[in-house]
Amino acid sequence: MTGTRRDGRQDETAEPDGERAAAGQGSPPPPRTASDATPDDPAAATPWRTIAPPHIGAPATGRPLRTTLAVGAGRAVAGMSRRLRLGSGGMIGGRLALSLQPGLLGRLAAGRRIVMITGTNGKTTTTALVAEALRTRGTATSNVTGANMLDGHVAALMTDLSAPFAALEVDELHLAQVTAEFAPSVIVLLNLSRDQMDRVGEIRTVQRSLRAALERVPHTRVVANRDDPNIVSVAADHPAVTWVSGGARWMHDSLNCPRCGAHIADLDGPWRCTCGLARPEADWTVTADAVLGPDGWARELSLQLPGHVNRINATFAVAAAAELGCDPDRVLTRITDLRQASGRYATVLLDDRVVRLLLAKNPASWLEMLDLVSGHDRPLVLAVNSREADGYDVSWLWDVDFDSLRGRSVLVTGERGLDLAVRLRYAGVRCDVVGTAQEALGRSGAEPDVIANYTAFRDLLARSVTR
């Protein structure tokens, strides 16, 4: 079938809007309009170009013995890990199950509508939002602990074998492995920026991996960030893309065209490269106080999660859920009350103090968290480690603009606290370096904000008590 892309080119592989279901699910009925709906049907008030797949029932229960044994063993080990307080079981159970049945991920995914969420920043929070959104239509499972590789996906799907929906966070470099196993119903592409260069490599490496992943699943609906040239380069050639716009703040990794290398001007506007790569028209847009969708749909967007970055994350969640037939109004009602995602943005009790935990692991995410704390003068603790999960290289600290912290009371800790203190000195920010996070909290004063990178954040969260 021949379709017309927004850039005017003919696309021989374009699918009509009614075929936004996952690959292998058969041909859905034609899109329903308001005139087709009954007065009591939610579709009567809000017509949509897409509808739910014709069948969202639970996955088939009949499984080969080897699969059953693998699931049973994985569940047992995960449960033991939790009981012994060795961890959440989000990885070890899935790892054991995969070792017993290498094809387990595809088997567990069969019959489900699965949304995969990837990108450099915002994966965990957006995954939590998508999971809540999908629950407006049925039971949904998710890798809520952030275990975002194949063993974590298996562990998440094993927790509820009958759930018809799943929202799964996936590491950027592992999406290609996922699509080699099965075709998700929806893939969400949030953003791309430098992160853990010693582990992940350059952004171009990630782009190639993501493009390879999308090439395997031409019938999967892709929900992508139209304001990030790196994401546009990955998704532009896919035949089924829904574009989301929320504006771009971190632009340092997008100054040159990801395809030809030419300088791109007007990154905060309708950018276009001389090679033809350009910002697409948006299907969904988040503004300062609202979210705008297809066919003139517009609603006020008010969240418990702080910051404009989470307004963008929420818009991705609404867009992804709408592709699976969820009513956006019900989705907004459901996600409005979400206050934290795996400890991110959580207000907790830590060493007898009320503390807000914020995660920042690279220049782009530090930009957002520093913007979040700039509106008040509460005590501030910054913690930076450089373990394997963080990336050993912390030279990225020099790309973070810390100028907004001038005049603030800042305490610095973590294994690379001295490196951070040197960076702050050059930014004109006075700080005190303390040996441990516990000591920093003891000296911080009432209700501090703590911004920490991954392992520092994880260690603090493990010691905290949710309020």
C-alpha positions as CSV (number, residue, x, y, z in Angstrom):
1,M,0.0,0.0,0.0
2,T,1.3,3.5,-0.8
3,G,1.0,6.3,1.8
4,T,2.1,9.9,1.8
5,R,4.5,11.0,4.5
6,R,4.4,14.5,6.0
7,D,7.5,15.5,4.0
8,G,5.5,14.8,0.8
9,R,7.4,11.6,-0.2
10,Q,5.6,8.5,-1.2
11,D,6.1,5.6,1.2
12,E,5.4,2.1,-0.2
13,T,5.3,0.6,3.3
14,A,3.0,3.1,5.0
15,E,0.1,1.6,6.9
16,P,-3.3,3.2,7.4
17,D,-4.2,4.5,10.8
18,G,-6.3,1.4,11.6
19,E,-3.2,-0.8,11.5
20,R,-1.5,0.5,14.6
21,A,-1.7,-2.8,16.4
22,A,1.3,-4.9,17.1
23,A,2.7,-7.1,14.4
24,G,1.1,-10.4,14.0
25,Q,-2.2,-9.5,15.6
26,G,-4.3,-9.6,12.4
27,S,-6.2,-6.8,10.6
28,P,-8.3,-4.6,13.0
29,P,-11.7,-3.2,12.0
30,P,-11.9,0.3,10.4
31,P,-11.5,3.3,12.8
32,R,-14.7,4.2,14.7
33,T,-16.1,7.7,14.6
34,A,-18.5,9.5,16.9
35,S,-21.4,8.6,14.7
36,D,-20.7,4.9,15.3
37,A,-20.7,5.1,19.1
38,T,-23.6,4.7,21.4
39,P,-24.5,7.5,23.9
40,D,-23.0,5.6,26.8
41,D,-19.7,4.9,24.9
42,P,-16.8,7.1,25.8
43,A,-15.9,7.3,22.1
44,A,-19.1,9.3,21.6
45,A,-17.5,12.3,23.1
46,T,-14.0,11.9,21.7
47,P,-13.5,10.3,18.2
48,W,-10.0,8.9,17.6
49,R,-8.1,7.8,14.5
50,T,-7.1,4.6,16.3
51,I,-8.9,2.0,18.2
52,A,-8.1,-0.9,20.5
53,P,-6.9,-4.1,18.9
54,P,-9.9,-6.5,18.4
55,H,-8.7,-8.8,21.2
56,I,-7.0,-7.9,24.4
57,G,-7.6,-11.1,26.3
58,A,-5.0,-12.7,28.5
59,P,-2.1,-14.6,26.9
60,A,-2.6,-18.2,26.2
61,T,-2.1,-20.4,29.3
62,G,-0.8,-23.5,27.5
63,R,3.0,-23.5,27.6
64,P,5.7,-26.1,27.0
65,L,7.0,-27.8,30.1
66,R,10.4,-26.2,29.7
67,T,8.8,-22.7,29.7
68,T,6.7,-23.6,32.8
69,L,9.8,-24.9,34.6
70,A,11.8,-21.8,33.7
71,V,9.0,-19.4,34.9
72,G,8.6,-21.4,38.1
73,A,12.3,-21.4,38.9
74,G,12.7,-17.7,38.1
75,R,9.8,-16.8,40.3
76,A,11.2,-18.9,43.2
77,V,14.6,-17.3,43.0
78,A,13.2,-13.8,42.7
79,G,11.0,-14.4,45.8
80,M,13.9,-15.8,47.7
81,S,16.0,-12.7,46.8
82,R,13.3,-10.4,48.2
83,R,12.8,-12.4,51.4
84,L,16.5,-12.4,52.1
85,R,16.6,-8.7,51.3
86,L,19.3,-9.3,48.7
87,G,17.4,-7.2,46.1
88,S,14.1,-6.8,44.3
89,G,14.5,-10.0,42.3
90,G,14.0,-7.9,39.2
91,M,17.1,-9.3,37.5
92,I,18.2,-12.6,39.1
93,G,14.8,-14.3,38.6
94,G,14.7,-13.3,34.9
95,R,18.4,-14.3,34.4
96,L,17.8,-17.8,35.7
97,A,14.6,-18.2,33.7
98,L,16.4,-17.1,30.5
99,S,19.2,-19.5,31.1
100,L,16.7,-22.4,31.4
101,Q,14.6,-21.2,28.4
102,P,16.6,-18.9,26.0
103,G,13.5,-18.0,24.0
104,L,11.4,-17.2,27.0
105,L,11.0,-13.4,26.4
106,G,9.2,-14.0,23.1
107,R,7.0,-16.7,24.6
108,L,6.0,-14.5,27.6
109,A,5.3,-11.6,25.2
110,A,3.0,-13.6,23.0
111,G,-0.6,-12.3,23.0
112,R,0.1,-9.1,25.0
113,R,0.1,-5.5,24.0
114,I,3.5,-4.3,25.1
115,V,4.9,-0.7,25.1
116,M,8.7,-0.4,25.2
117,I,10.1,2.9,26.5
118,T,13.7,4.0,25.7
119,G,15.9,7.0,25.6
120,T,18.7,8.6,27.6
121,N,16.6,10.3,30.2
122,G,13.1,9.9,31.6
123,K,12.7,6.2,30.9
124,T,11.7,5.0,34.4
125,T,9.3,7.8,35.1
126,T,7.7,7.6,31.6
127,T,7.4,3.8,32.1
128,A,5.6,4.3,35.4
129,L,3.2,6.8,33.7
130,V,2.6,4.4,30.7
131,A,1.9,1.5,33.1
132,E,-0.7,3.6,34.9
133,A,-2.2,4.8,31.6
134,L,-2.6,1.2,30.3
135,R,-4.4,0.2,33.6
136,T,-7.3,2.3,32.4
137,R,-8.1,-0.6,30.0
138,G,-6.8,-3.6,31.9
139,T,-4.1,-5.2,34.1
140,A,-0.6,-4.1,33.2
141,T,2.7,-5.3,34.4
142,S,6.0,-3.3,34.4
143,N,9.7,-3.5,35.3
144,V,9.1,-0.8,38.0
145,T,12.5,-1.4,39.5
146,G,14.3,-0.1,36.4
147,A,15.9,-3.5,35.5
148,N,15.8,-2.6,31.8
149,M,17.6,-5.4,30.0
150,L,16.2,-8.7,28.8
151,D,16.4,-10.5,32.2
152,G,14.5,-7.6,33.7
153,H,11.8,-7.8,31.0
154,V,11.4,-11.5,31.6
155,A,11.2,-11.0,35.4
156,A,8.5,-8.3,34.8
157,L,6.4,-10.4,32.5
158,M,6.7,-13.4,34.9
159,T,5.1,-11.5,37.7
160,D,1.7,-11.6,36.1
161,L,1.3,-14.2,33.3
162,S,-2.3,-13.1,32.6
163,A,-1.8,-9.4,32.3
164,P,-2.8,-8.3,28.7
165,F,-0.7,-5.2,28.8
166,A,2.9,-4.4,29.8
167,A,5.0,-1.2,30.0
168,L,8.7,-2.1,29.8
169,E,11.7,0.3,30.1
170,V,14.5,-0.8,27.9
171,D,18.1,0.3,27.7
172,E,18.9,2.1,24.5
173,L,21.5,-0.5,23.4
174,H,19.2,-3.4,24.1
175,L,16.1,-2.4,22.1
176,A,17.6,-4.3,19.1
177,Q,17.8,-7.5,21.2
178,V,14.1,-7.0,22.2
179,T,12.9,-6.6,18.6
180,A,14.8,-9.7,17.6
181,E,12.6,-11.6,20.1
182,F,9.2,-10.0,19.4
183,A,7.4,-7.0,18.0
184,P,6.2,-4.6,20.7
185,S,2.9,-2.9,20.0
186,V,4.4,0.6,20.7
187,I,8.0,1.8,21.0
188,V,8.5,5.2,22.7
189,L,11.6,7.1,21.8
190,L,12.2,9.9,24.3
191,N,15.6,11.6,23.7
192,L,19.3,10.9,23.0
193,S,22.2,12.7,24.7
194,R,25.7,11.7,26.0
195,D,25.6,9.3,28.8
196,Q,28.2,6.8,30.2
197,M,30.5,7.3,27.3
198,D,32.8,4.5,28.6
199,R,29.9,2.0,28.5
200,V,27.5,3.2,25.9
201,G,29.8,5.1,23.5
202,E,28.9,8.0,21.2
203,I,25.4,8.9,20.3
204,R,25.9,7.8,16.7
205,T,26.4,4.2,18.1
206,V,23.1,4.4,19.9
207,Q,21.4,5.7,16.8
208,R,22.6,2.9,14.7
209,S,21.4,0.4,17.2
210,L,18.0,2.0,17.5
211,R,17.5,2.2,13.7
212,A,18.4,-1.5,13.4
213,A,15.7,-2.2,16.1
214,L,13.0,-0.3,14.3
215,E,13.8,-1.9,10.9
216,R,12.8,-5.3,12.3
217,V,9.3,-4.0,13.4
218,P,7.7,-2.0,10.5
219,H,4.2,-2.6,11.9
220,T,5.0,-1.4,15.4
221,R,3.8,2.1,16.2
222,V,6.6,4.4,17.2
223,V,5.9,7.4,19.4
224,A,8.9,9.7,19.1
225,N,10.3,13.1,20.1
226,R,10.1,15.5,17.1
227,D,12.2,18.2,18.9
228,D,15.3,16.0,19.2
229,P,17.2,15.7,15.8
230,N,18.9,12.5,17.0
231,I,15.5,10.9,17.6
232,V,14.1,12.3,14.4
233,S,17.0,10.8,12.5
234,V,16.3,7.4,14.1
235,A,12.5,7.4,13.5
236,A,12.0,9.4,10.3
237,D,12.1,6.5,7.9
238,H,9.8,4.3,10.0
239,P,6.4,3.9,8.3
240,A,4.3,4.4,11.5
241,V,5.3,7.3,13.7
242,T,3.4,9.5,16.1
243,W,5.3,12.7,16.9
244,V,5.3,14.3,20.3
245,S,6.5,17.9,20.9
246,G,7.5,19.4,24.3
247,G,10.3,21.7,23.4
248,A,14.1,21.1,23.6
249,R,16.3,22.3,26.5
250,W,19.5,20.3,26.3
251,M,20.7,21.1,22.7
252,H,24.5,20.5,23.0
253,D,24.3,17.0,21.5
254,S,22.1,18.2,18.6
255,L,24.1,21.1,17.1
256,N,25.2,19.0,14.1
257,C,22.9,17.0,11.9
258,P,23.1,13.3,12.9
259,R,23.0,12.3,9.2
260,C,25.3,14.6,7.3
261,G,27.1,16.6,10.1
262,A,26.0,20.0,8.9
263,H,25.2,22.7,11.6
264,I,21.6,22.8,12.5
265,A,20.2,26.3,13.3
266,D,17.0,27.2,15.2
267,L,16.9,24.0,17.3
268,D,14.2,25.6,19.5
269,G,12.0,26.2,16.4
270,P,11.2,24.5,13.1
271,W,14.7,23.3,12.4
272,R,15.7,21.9,9.0
273,C,19.0,20.6,7.8
274,T,20.3,21.1,4.2
275,C,20.3,17.3,3.7
276,G,16.5,17.2,4.2
277,L,16.2,16.0,7.8
278,A,13.6,18.3,9.4
279,R,11.4,18.6,12.4
280,P,8.1,16.9,11.6
281,E,4.6,18.2,12.4
282,A,3.5,17.3,15.9
283,D,0.6,14.9,16.6
284,W,0.7,15.6,20.4
285,T,2.0,18.8,22.0
286,V,2.6,19.8,25.6
287,T,2.4,23.5,26.4
288,A,2.9,25.5,29.7
289,D,-0.5,24.4,31.0
290,A,-2.1,21.9,28.6
291,V,-1.7,18.9,26.4
292,L,-2.9,19.0,22.8
293,G,-3.8,15.9,20.8
294,P,-5.2,14.9,17.4
295,D,-8.5,16.2,16.1
296,G,-8.5,19.3,18.2
297,W,-8.4,17.4,21.6
298,A,-7.0,19.7,24.3
299,R,-7.0,19.3,28.1
300,E,-5.4,21.0,31.1
301,L,-2.4,19.1,32.3
302,S,-1.8,19.3,36.1
303,L,0.6,16.7,37.7
304,Q,1.9,15.9,41.1
305,L,5.3,15.1,39.5
306,P,7.3,18.3,39.3
307,G,8.8,20.2,36.4
308,H,8.1,20.7,32.7
309,V,10.2,17.6,31.9
310,N,7.5,15.4,33.6
311,R,4.8,17.2,31.6
312,I,6.6,16.0,28.5
313,N,6.9,12.5,30.0
314,A,3.2,12.4,30.7
315,T,2.4,13.5,27.2
316,F,4.4,10.6,25.8
317,A,2.4,8.3,28.1
318,V,-0.9,9.7,26.9
319,A,0.1,9.3,23.3
320,A,1.4,5.8,23.7
321,A,-1.7,4.7,25.6
322,A,-4.0,6.2,23.0
323,E,-2.4,4.0,20.3
324,L,-3.7,1.0,22.3
325,G,-7.2,2.3,22.5
326,C,-7.0,4.0,26.0
327,D,-9.3,7.0,26.5
328,P,-6.9,10.0,27.0
329,D,-9.3,11.7,29.5
330,R,-9.2,8.6,31.7
331,V,-5.5,8.4,31.3
332,L,-5.0,11.9,32.5
333,T,-7.2,11.3,35.5
334,R,-5.1,8.2,36.3
335,I,-1.7,9.6,36.0
336,T,-2.3,13.0,37.6
337,D,-1.9,11.6,41.2
338,L,1.4,9.8,40.5
339,R,4.0,11.4,42.8
340,Q,7.2,9.4,42.3
341,A,8.6,6.6,40.1
342,S,11.0,4.1,41.7
343,G,12.0,6.8,44.3
344,R,12.5,9.6,41.7
345,Y,11.0,12.8,43.1
346,A,10.0,10.9,46.3
347,T,9.8,12.7,49.6
348,V,11.2,10.2,52.2
349,L,12.4,10.0,55.7
350,L,16.2,9.5,55.7
351,D,18.3,9.6,58.9
352,D,15.3,11.2,60.7
353,R,15.0,14.0,58.1
354,V,12.4,14.7,55.5
355,V,14.3,14.6,52.2
356,R,13.3,14.9,48.5
357,L,15.3,12.6,46.3
358,L,16.2,13.7,42.7
359,L,18.1,11.6,40.2
360,A,20.6,13.2,37.8
361,K,23.1,11.1,35.9
362,N,24.3,13.2,32.9
363,P,24.4,16.8,31.7
364,A,20.9,16.8,30.3
365,S,19.3,15.4,33.5
366,W,21.4,17.7,35.7
367,L,20.0,20.6,33.7
368,E,16.5,19.6,34.5
369,M,17.1,18.9,38.2
370,L,19.0,22.1,38.8
371,D,16.1,24.0,37.2
372,L,13.7,22.2,39.5
373,V,15.5,23.3,42.7
374,S,16.2,26.8,41.5
375,G,12.8,28.0,42.6
376,H,13.6,27.9,46.3
377,D,16.5,28.1,48.7
378,R,16.1,24.9,50.6
379,P,19.4,23.2,51.7
380,L,20.9,21.2,48.8
381,V,23.1,18.0,48.9
382,L,24.8,16.8,45.7
383,A,26.2,13.3,45.6
384,V,28.2,11.8,42.8
385,N,29.7,8.3,42.5
386,S,31.5,6.6,39.6
387,R,30.9,2.9,39.8
388,E,30.2,0.6,36.9
389,A,26.5,1.4,36.8
390,D,27.3,5.1,36.8
391,G,30.1,5.0,34.3
392,Y,33.7,5.5,35.6
393,D,34.2,8.8,33.6
394,V,32.9,11.9,35.3
395,S,34.4,14.4,32.9
396,W,30.8,15.2,31.9
397,L,30.5,17.3,35.1
398,W,32.3,20.1,33.2
399,D,29.3,20.2,30.7
400,V,26.8,21.0,33.5
401,D,25.9,24.6,34.1
402,F,26.0,25.0,37.9
403,D,25.8,28.8,37.8
404,S,22.2,28.8,39.2
405,L,23.6,27.5,42.5
406,R,25.6,30.6,43.3
407,G,24.7,31.9,46.7
408,R,23.1,28.6,47.8
409,S,24.0,26.4,50.8
410,V,25.5,23.4,49.0
411,L,27.0,20.2,50.5
412,V,28.9,17.8,48.3
413,T,29.5,14.1,49.0
414,G,30.0,10.8,47.2
415,E,33.0,8.9,45.8
416,R,33.7,11.7,43.3
417,G,32.7,14.5,45.6
418,L,36.1,16.2,45.3
419,D,35.7,16.2,41.5
420,L,32.3,17.9,41.8
421,A,33.7,20.4,44.3
422,V,36.4,21.5,41.8
423,R,33.8,21.9,39.1
424,L,31.6,24.0,41.5
425,R,34.6,26.2,42.4
426,Y,35.1,27.1,38.8
427,A,31.4,27.9,38.5
428,G,31.7,30.3,41.4
429,V,29.6,28.1,43.8
430,R,30.8,27.7,47.4
431,C,30.4,24.3,48.8
432,D,31.5,22.1,51.7
433,V,32.7,18.6,51.0
434,V,31.7,15.9,53.5
435,G,32.7,12.3,53.7
436,T,29.4,10.5,53.6
437,A,25.8,11.2,52.7
438,Q,24.7,10.6,56.2
439,E,27.1,13.3,57.5
440,A,25.9,15.6,54.7
441,L,22.2,15.2,55.8
442,G,23.2,15.7,59.4
443,R,24.6,19.1,58.5
444,S,22.1,20.1,55.8
445,G,19.3,21.6,57.9
446,A,15.5,21.1,57.5
447,E,14.0,19.3,54.4
448,P,16.9,19.3,52.0
449,D,16.8,18.4,48.3
450,V,19.3,15.7,47.4
451,I,20.5,15.4,43.8
452,A,22.4,12.2,43.2
453,N,23.6,10.1,40.3
454,Y,22.6,6.5,39.9
455,T,24.4,4.5,42.6
456,A,24.4,7.3,45.1
457,F,20.7,7.7,44.6
458,R,20.1,4.0,44.9
459,D,22.1,3.7,48.1
460,L,20.1,6.6,49.6
461,L,16.8,5.2,48.5
462,A,17.6,1.8,50.1
463,R,18.1,3.5,53.5
464,S,15.0,5.6,53.3
465,V,11.5,5.2,54.5
466,T,8.6,6.3,52.3
467,R,6.4,8.9,53.9
